[in-house]
C-alpha cells in the first residue's frame, strides 16, 4: 500500500507524504506531528524552532549562487480533517492513513487522505532535505490547527520570519494561483429544554440520513451538495401535526468546515398513525432523493422501528428549533459583484445535537467581505434567538485582500504560461487560507497560494491527482529558481 505510493513520481515528494501520513495528526492533537517535524529539521542540521503555540519553523540557507535572492517563506499546515465513512473502523488518534492508488488518483481507505495540506508539507520537506534543488534562503513555516480555528496562524508572532515572499501551498486546483480568500466566524446556538416522559401510546422510530458526499464547506458550498442537517430537519418538520412526532434526540454532522454527510434521529410517534407516518416518510424520501439525484446519487434516508425512547423534548421547543433550522441560511448567501463566479458569503449548518435536554447548533459563516460576513452572522443570530437560543460568535479570522500588483504573482503567472501553454486562473477562493491571518503580523509580505489538484477535501472521498502532483512539482522547482533578487 504505502510501498506502492512510494514508487510514484516525484518519488522524494511522495515518500515524504507517506512518512507524514504514518503520523496521526488530527486537528487539536498535533503533538506527534510537531515532534516529527522538529526531529526532521534537527536531523538535517537546520535551525529548527517550535513557537509557543506549536508552529514549527525550519530555516535553510540559499544554495550556491542564490544568496542574492529574496528569502522565501514556504508555508503549509500540519493538521488534517479527520472524517471517515460510517462503516469504516479507524482511529485517527493512533493510526496512520491507509492509502491506495486508483488510476490517476491517490485515495485513502474510507477516511480523509490528508493531502490537504499534507502534500504541501511534503513538498517543503523535500526541498529542505534536498542537496540538489536550487533555491533562495528558505523559511519553512508549518502551522498547526488550521482546520479547526487557525490558531497556529493566529498565534504566530511578528519578528520570527524575515522573508518578503510567502508561498502558501494550500490551493486545490493546479491551474489556479490564489491571491485572496474568505474570512470566517463560528456561530454556535445553544439552549436547554425540558424533557417529558414518553406517553404509552407512542412508539419509537430511528431515522438516518446518510450516503451524502460531504466536502469542503467553503470550496464546494456552491455545488448543490446535500446537507444532512437540513435534510433531516425537512423530514421531521411537520411530523407533530401529521402523526404526533416528538423528537427524542438528533446527532447530525461533525466538523464545522465539512458539509454534513450524515444525521441520525430517534423519535416517537403515535402508534395509531404508524401507517400514515411510514407512507409520508416514503413520499418525502423519494421527493428529496429525486431533487438531489444528480449531485447525491447515493443518498439514503432510512426509517426503522426501534425501542420507544423514554423521554422526548418539550413540544414548544421542538416546534421552535425545527422552524429555526428550516429558516437558517445554508449555502450561498451572496455572490461577489467584483470577482466573477466567486462566492462572497456563505454558511454551513455543520452540527446539530439535540439530546439530554440540551440543544447545540454549530455553523461556519465565510465571506471575503467583512461587513457581509457579519450581516449573515447577525441574520443567523436573530433566527436562533427567536427560538430562545443563546448565540455565541467565536473563532473569527480575517480574509485576505487580493493584491493584483504582486511581484511574485507576475513571476508565477508568466512562468505558468511558459510551462503549460496557457494562462493560469488567478483568483480569490471561498475558503479560509492562513494568508489573511499571517498578514496581520507580516503586512509587507507578498503572498501567493497554489497547489496540485485535490478533490473531495474534508470528506472520505478526498483524493490527490498523481499527474497533477507532477505538474505542480515542476512548477515549484521553477518558481524557486526565478525568485527575484533582494
C-alpha positions as CSV (number, residue, x, y, z in Angstrom):
1,X,0.0,0.0,0.0
2,X,2.5,2.6,1.2
3,X,5.2,0.9,-0.9
4,X,3.1,1.4,-4.0
5,X,2.7,5.1,-3.2
6,X,6.4,5.5,-2.6
7,X,7.1,4.4,-6.2
8,X,5.2,7.4,-7.7
9,X,7.0,10.3,-9.3
10,X,8.3,12.6,-7.9
11,X,9.5,9.9,-5.5
12,X,11.0,12.1,-2.9
13,X,7.8,14.1,-2.5
14,X,5.6,11.0,-2.3
15,X,7.9,9.4,0.1
16,X,7.7,12.4,2.4
17,X,3.9,12.3,2.1
18,X,3.9,8.6,3.1
19,X,6.2,9.4,6.0
20,X,3.9,12.2,7.1
21,X,0.7,10.1,6.7
22,X,2.1,7.5,9.0
23,X,1.9,10.1,11.9
24,X,-1.5,10.7,13.4
25,X,-2.3,14.4,13.1
26,X,-5.9,15.3,13.6
27,X,-6.6,19.0,14.4
28,X,-6.1,19.9,18.1
29,X,-4.0,16.8,18.6
30,X,-0.7,17.7,16.7
31,X,1.8,16.8,19.4
32,X,3.2,13.8,17.5
33,X,3.5,15.6,14.2
34,X,5.1,18.6,15.8
35,X,7.7,16.3,17.4
36,X,8.1,14.5,14.0
37,X,8.8,17.8,12.2
38,X,11.1,19.1,14.9
39,X,13.2,15.9,14.7
40,X,13.1,16.1,10.9
41,X,14.6,19.6,10.9
42,X,17.2,19.0,13.5
43,X,18.3,15.7,11.9
44,X,19.1,17.7,8.8
45,X,21.2,20.1,10.9
46,X,18.9,23.0,10.1
47,X,17.9,25.7,12.6
48,X,14.6,24.4,13.9
49,X,12.3,26.1,16.4
50,X,8.8,25.5,17.8
51,X,7.0,28.7,18.9
52,X,4.7,29.0,21.9
53,X,1.6,27.7,20.1
54,X,3.3,24.8,18.4
55,X,4.1,26.1,14.9
56,X,7.4,24.6,13.6
57,X,9.9,26.9,11.8
58,X,12.8,25.4,9.9
59,X,15.4,27.7,8.2
60,X,17.7,26.6,5.4
61,X,20.3,28.9,3.7
62,X,20.3,29.6,0.0
63,X,22.1,27.2,-2.4
64,X,25.3,28.4,-4.0
65,X,24.7,31.3,-6.4
66,X,21.2,32.1,-5.0
67,X,22.3,34.1,-2.0
68,X,21.3,37.4,-3.5
69,X,17.6,36.3,-3.9
70,X,14.8,37.3,-1.6
71,X,14.2,34.9,1.3
72,X,11.1,32.8,0.7
73,X,8.7,31.6,3.4
74,X,7.1,28.3,2.3
75,X,4.1,27.5,4.4
76,X,1.6,24.7,4.9
77,X,-0.4,23.4,7.9
78,X,0.4,20.2,9.8
79,X,-3.1,19.1,10.8
80,X,-5.7,17.3,8.8
81,X,-9.5,16.9,8.8
82,X,-10.5,13.6,10.4
83,X,-13.6,12.2,8.6
84,X,-14.4,8.6,7.9
85,X,-17.3,6.6,6.5
86,X,-19.8,5.4,9.0
87,X,-18.8,1.7,8.4
88,X,-15.1,2.3,8.5
89,X,-13.3,1.2,11.6
90,X,-10.4,3.7,12.1
91,X,-8.9,5.6,15.0
92,X,-7.3,8.9,13.8
93,X,-5.6,9.3,17.2
94,X,-3.5,6.2,16.8
95,X,-3.5,5.1,13.2
96,X,-1.7,6.3,10.1
97,X,-3.7,6.9,6.9
98,X,-4.1,3.8,4.7
99,X,-3.5,4.9,1.1
100,X,-4.0,3.2,-2.3
101,X,-3.8,4.1,-6.0
102,X,-6.9,4.4,-8.1
103,X,-5.9,5.1,-11.6
104,X,-4.5,8.6,-11.7
105,X,-5.5,9.3,-8.1
106,X,-4.3,8.5,-4.6
107,X,-7.1,7.8,-2.1
108,X,-7.5,6.6,1.5
109,X,-9.4,3.6,2.6
110,X,-12.7,5.0,4.0
111,X,-11.1,8.2,5.5
112,X,-9.8,11.6,4.5
113,X,-6.5,11.3,2.8
114,X,-4.7,14.3,4.4
115,X,-3.5,15.6,1.0
116,X,-5.0,18.9,2.4
117,X,-2.4,20.1,3.4
118,X,0.0,17.1,3.6
119,X,1.2,17.4,0.1
120,X,2.2,21.0,0.8
121,X,4.1,19.8,3.9
122,X,5.8,17.0,2.0
123,X,6.8,19.5,-0.8
124,X,8.6,21.7,1.7
125,X,10.2,18.7,3.5
126,X,11.6,17.5,0.1
127,X,13.1,20.9,-0.6
128,X,14.6,21.1,2.9
129,X,16.2,17.7,2.6
130,X,17.5,18.0,-1.0
131,X,21.1,18.8,-1.8
132,X,20.4,19.3,-5.5
133,X,17.4,21.7,-5.7
134,X,18.3,25.3,-6.4
135,X,16.6,27.7,-4.1
136,X,17.0,31.0,-2.2
137,X,17.1,31.1,1.6
138,X,14.0,29.2,2.8
139,X,12.0,29.7,6.0
140,X,9.7,26.7,6.3
141,X,6.6,27.5,8.3
142,X,4.5,24.6,9.4
143,X,1.4,25.8,11.2
144,X,-1.0,23.9,13.5
145,X,-4.8,23.7,13.8
146,X,-5.6,25.3,10.5
147,X,-8.7,23.2,10.1
148,X,-10.5,23.9,13.4
149,X,-9.7,27.5,14.2
150,X,-6.4,28.6,12.5
151,X,-4.9,29.1,16.0
152,X,-1.4,28.4,14.7
153,X,-1.5,31.3,12.2
154,X,-3.3,33.5,14.8
155,X,-0.6,32.7,17.4
156,X,2.4,33.3,15.2
157,X,4.2,36.4,16.4
158,X,5.8,39.1,14.3
159,X,9.6,39.0,14.0
160,X,10.0,35.2,13.7
161,X,10.2,35.4,9.9
162,X,12.3,37.7,7.7
163,X,11.1,36.5,4.3
164,X,9.4,39.0,2.0
165,X,7.6,36.4,-0.1
166,X,5.2,33.7,1.2
167,X,4.3,30.7,-0.9
168,X,1.2,29.0,0.7
169,X,0.8,25.5,-0.7
170,X,-2.8,25.0,0.2
171,X,-4.8,25.6,-3.0
172,X,-6.5,22.6,-4.5
173,X,-6.6,23.4,-8.3
174,X,-3.4,23.1,-10.2
175,X,-4.3,25.8,-12.7
176,X,-5.1,28.3,-10.0
177,X,-2.9,31.0,-8.4
178,X,-4.6,32.2,-5.3
179,X,-4.5,35.9,-4.4
180,X,-7.2,36.2,-1.8
181,X,-9.5,34.2,0.5
182,X,-12.6,34.4,2.7
183,X,-12.6,35.1,6.4
184,X,-14.8,33.2,8.7
185,X,-16.7,33.1,12.0
186,X,-18.2,30.3,14.1
187,X,-21.8,30.8,15.2
188,X,-23.0,28.5,17.9
189,X,-26.6,28.4,19.1
190,X,-27.4,26.6,22.4
191,X,-30.3,26.3,24.8
192,X,-31.8,23.9,27.4
193,X,-35.2,22.4,27.2
194,X,-37.5,20.3,29.4
195,X,-37.8,16.6,28.7
196,X,-41.1,14.8,29.1
197,X,-41.8,11.2,29.8
198,X,-42.9,9.5,26.5
199,X,-46.6,8.6,26.7
200,X,-47.5,4.9,26.5
201,X,-49.4,5.3,23.2
202,X,-46.3,6.3,21.3
203,X,-43.8,4.0,19.6
204,X,-40.1,4.6,18.6
205,X,-38.5,5.1,15.2
206,X,-34.9,5.7,14.2
207,X,-34.3,7.9,11.1
208,X,-30.9,8.2,9.4
209,X,-29.7,10.3,6.5
210,X,-26.5,9.0,5.0
211,X,-24.6,8.4,1.8
212,X,-24.1,12.1,1.0
213,X,-20.8,13.2,-0.5
214,X,-19.9,15.9,2.1
215,X,-17.0,18.0,1.2
216,X,-15.3,21.4,1.9
217,X,-17.7,23.9,3.3
218,X,-16.0,26.7,1.5
219,X,-14.7,25.5,-1.8
220,X,-17.7,23.3,-2.5
221,X,-20.5,25.3,-0.9
222,X,-21.9,26.4,-4.3
223,X,-22.1,22.9,-5.8
224,X,-25.6,22.0,-4.6
225,X,-24.4,19.2,-2.3
226,X,-26.9,17.8,0.2
227,X,-26.6,19.0,3.9
228,X,-27.6,16.1,6.2
229,X,-28.8,18.5,8.9
230,X,-31.1,20.4,6.6
231,X,-32.5,17.2,5.1
232,X,-33.2,15.7,8.5
233,X,-34.9,18.8,9.6
234,X,-37.1,18.7,6.5
235,X,-38.1,15.1,7.2
236,X,-39.1,16.0,10.8
237,X,-40.6,19.4,10.2
238,X,-44.4,18.7,10.0
239,X,-44.2,15.4,11.9
240,X,-46.1,16.5,15.0
241,X,-49.1,17.9,13.1
242,X,-49.3,14.8,10.9
243,X,-48.6,11.9,13.2
244,X,-47.7,13.2,16.6
245,X,-44.0,13.0,16.0
246,X,-41.8,14.0,19.0
247,X,-38.1,14.2,18.9
248,X,-36.0,12.3,21.5
249,X,-32.6,13.0,20.0
250,X,-30.7,14.2,16.9
251,X,-27.0,13.8,16.1
252,X,-26.0,15.3,12.8
253,X,-22.8,16.4,11.1
254,X,-19.3,16.5,12.6
255,X,-16.8,19.2,11.8
256,X,-17.6,22.9,11.2
257,X,-15.7,23.1,7.9
258,X,-17.2,19.9,6.4
259,X,-20.6,19.8,4.7
260,X,-22.6,17.3,6.9
261,X,-22.8,13.8,5.4
262,X,-24.9,12.0,8.0
263,X,-27.6,12.7,10.6
264,X,-29.4,10.3,12.9
265,X,-32.5,10.9,14.9
266,X,-34.7,8.9,17.4
267,X,-38.3,10.0,17.5
268,X,-41.6,8.8,19.0
269,X,-44.9,8.8,17.0
270,X,-48.5,8.0,17.8
271,X,-48.9,4.3,17.3
272,X,-52.3,4.9,15.7
273,X,-50.7,7.0,13.0
274,X,-47.9,4.5,12.2
275,X,-49.2,3.6,8.7
276,X,-49.6,7.3,7.8
277,X,-46.1,8.0,9.1
278,X,-44.4,5.3,7.1
279,X,-46.3,6.4,3.9
280,X,-45.3,10.0,4.5
281,X,-41.7,9.1,5.1
282,X,-41.6,7.1,1.8
283,X,-43.1,10.0,-0.1
284,X,-40.8,12.7,1.4
285,X,-37.7,10.4,1.0
286,X,-38.5,9.8,-2.7
287,X,-39.0,13.6,-3.2
288,X,-35.7,14.6,-1.7
289,X,-33.8,11.8,-3.5
290,X,-35.3,13.0,-6.8
291,X,-34.3,16.6,-6.1
292,X,-30.7,15.6,-5.3
293,X,-30.2,12.6,-7.7
294,X,-27.7,14.4,-9.8
295,X,-25.4,15.6,-7.0
296,X,-26.2,12.9,-4.4
297,X,-26.9,9.6,-6.2
298,X,-26.0,7.6,-3.1
299,X,-28.3,9.4,-0.6
300,X,-30.2,7.1,1.7
301,X,-32.9,8.1,4.1
302,X,-33.7,5.1,6.3
303,X,-36.6,4.7,8.7
304,X,-36.7,1.8,11.1
305,X,-38.6,0.8,14.2
306,X,-36.7,0.9,17.4
307,X,-37.2,0.8,21.1
308,X,-39.5,3.6,22.3
309,X,-37.4,6.4,23.8
310,X,-38.0,7.0,27.5
311,X,-38.1,10.8,27.1
312,X,-39.0,13.4,24.4
313,X,-38.3,17.1,24.1
314,X,-40.7,19.8,25.1
315,X,-43.2,20.3,22.2
316,X,-42.9,24.1,22.1
317,X,-39.1,23.9,21.9
318,X,-39.3,21.2,19.2
319,X,-41.6,23.4,17.1
320,X,-39.3,26.4,17.5
321,X,-36.0,24.7,16.8
322,X,-37.2,22.9,13.7
323,X,-38.5,26.1,12.3
324,X,-35.3,27.9,13.2
325,X,-33.2,25.3,11.4
326,X,-35.5,25.5,8.4
327,X,-35.2,29.3,8.3
328,X,-31.5,29.4,8.8
329,X,-29.4,30.2,5.7
330,X,-27.4,27.3,4.4
331,X,-25.2,27.5,1.3
332,X,-24.5,30.6,-0.8
333,X,-25.8,33.9,0.7
334,X,-24.2,36.3,-1.8
335,X,-22.0,36.1,-4.9
336,X,-19.2,38.6,-5.4
337,X,-20.1,41.6,-7.5
338,X,-16.5,42.3,-8.2
339,X,-14.9,38.9,-9.0
340,X,-16.8,36.6,-11.5
341,X,-18.1,33.3,-10.1
342,X,-16.7,33.9,-6.7
343,X,-18.9,33.0,-3.7
344,X,-18.7,36.1,-1.5
345,X,-20.6,34.9,1.6
346,X,-22.0,31.6,2.7
347,X,-23.0,29.5,5.7
348,X,-22.7,25.8,6.6
349,X,-25.0,24.4,9.2
350,X,-22.4,21.9,10.3
351,X,-23.6,20.4,13.6
352,X,-26.9,19.7,15.2
353,X,-27.1,17.9,18.5
354,X,-30.3,17.5,20.5
355,X,-30.0,15.3,23.5
356,X,-30.5,15.1,27.2
357,X,-32.2,18.5,27.5
358,X,-29.5,20.4,25.5
359,X,-29.5,21.8,22.0
360,X,-26.3,22.7,20.1
361,X,-26.3,24.1,16.6
362,X,-22.9,24.9,15.1
363,X,-22.4,27.0,11.9
364,X,-19.4,28.3,10.0
365,X,-20.0,31.5,8.1
366,X,-17.5,32.6,5.5
367,X,-17.1,35.8,3.5
368,X,-14.4,37.8,1.6
369,X,-16.2,41.0,2.7
370,X,-16.1,41.6,6.5
371,X,-19.4,43.5,6.6
372,X,-21.2,40.8,4.6
373,X,-19.8,38.2,6.9
374,X,-21.3,40.0,9.9
375,X,-24.5,40.6,8.2
376,X,-25.1,36.9,7.7
377,X,-23.8,36.1,11.2
378,X,-26.4,38.5,12.6
379,X,-29.1,37.0,10.4
380,X,-28.4,33.6,11.9
381,X,-28.1,35.0,15.3
382,X,-31.6,36.6,15.0
383,X,-33.0,33.4,13.6
384,X,-31.8,31.2,16.5
385,X,-32.5,33.9,19.2
386,X,-36.2,34.0,18.1
387,X,-36.5,30.4,19.3
388,X,-34.9,31.1,22.7
389,X,-31.3,30.1,21.9
390,X,-28.2,31.9,23.2
391,X,-25.9,32.6,20.3
392,X,-22.1,33.0,20.5
393,X,-19.7,34.3,17.9
394,X,-16.2,32.8,18.1
395,X,-13.1,31.9,16.1
396,X,-13.3,34.9,13.8
397,X,-10.5,35.3,11.3
398,X,-9.9,37.8,8.6
399,X,-9.9,37.4,4.9
400,X,-7.0,38.0,2.5
401,X,-7.5,41.0,0.2
402,X,-6.2,40.4,-3.3
403,X,-3.1,42.3,-4.5
404,X,-3.1,42.2,-8.3
405,X,0.1,44.2,-8.4
406,X,2.0,41.5,-6.5
407,X,5.6,41.0,-7.9
408,X,5.6,37.3,-7.2
409,X,2.2,36.9,-8.9
410,X,3.7,38.4,-12.1
411,X,6.6,36.0,-11.9
412,X,4.4,32.9,-11.3
413,X,1.7,33.8,-13.9
414,X,4.3,34.2,-16.6
415,X,6.1,31.1,-15.6
416,X,2.9,29.0,-15.5
417,X,2.0,30.1,-19.0
418,X,5.6,29.3,-20.3
419,X,5.4,25.8,-18.8
420,X,1.8,24.9,-19.7
421,X,1.0,26.9,-22.8
422,X,-2.0,28.7,-21.2
423,X,-2.7,31.4,-18.6
424,X,-3.3,30.4,-15.0
425,X,-6.6,31.1,-13.3
426,X,-5.7,34.0,-10.9
427,X,-8.5,34.1,-8.3
428,X,-9.6,34.5,-4.8
429,X,-11.2,31.5,-3.2
430,X,-14.1,30.9,-0.8
431,X,-12.1,29.1,1.8
432,X,-10.1,30.1,4.8
433,X,-6.4,30.3,4.0
434,X,-3.9,31.4,6.6
435,X,-2.5,34.2,4.5
436,X,-5.0,36.8,5.7
437,X,-4.1,36.0,9.3
438,X,-0.4,35.8,8.7
439,X,-0.6,39.2,7.0
440,X,-1.8,40.9,10.2
441,X,1.7,40.5,11.8
442,X,3.6,40.5,8.4
443,X,1.8,43.2,6.5
444,X,4.5,43.7,3.9
445,X,4.9,40.1,2.9
446,X,4.0,39.3,-0.7
447,X,1.7,36.2,-0.6
448,X,0.6,33.7,-3.1
449,X,-1.2,30.3,-2.8
450,X,-1.1,27.4,-5.1
451,X,-1.1,23.6,-5.1
452,X,-2.0,20.3,-7.0
453,X,-5.4,19.0,-7.8
454,X,-7.1,17.7,-4.7
455,X,-10.8,16.7,-4.9
456,X,-13.3,16.0,-2.1
457,X,-11.2,17.6,0.7
458,X,-12.7,17.3,4.2
459,X,-14.5,14.1,3.2
460,X,-13.6,10.3,2.8
461,X,-13.8,10.9,-0.9
462,X,-10.6,13.1,-0.7
463,X,-8.2,12.2,-3.5
464,X,-5.0,13.7,-5.0
465,X,-4.2,13.5,-8.7
466,X,-0.9,11.9,-9.5
467,X,-0.3,13.6,-12.8
468,X,-1.2,17.0,-11.2
469,X,1.3,16.5,-8.4
470,X,4.0,16.0,-11.1
471,X,2.9,19.2,-12.9
472,X,2.8,21.1,-9.6
473,X,6.3,19.9,-8.6
474,X,7.8,21.1,-11.8
475,X,6.2,24.5,-11.2
476,X,7.5,24.7,-7.6
477,X,11.1,24.0,-8.8
478,X,11.0,26.6,-11.5
479,X,9.4,29.2,-9.1
480,X,12.3,28.8,-6.7
481,X,14.8,29.3,-9.5
482,X,13.1,32.6,-10.5
483,X,12.7,34.3,-7.1
484,X,13.6,38.0,-7.6
485,X,16.7,39.5,-6.1
486,X,16.5,41.2,-2.8
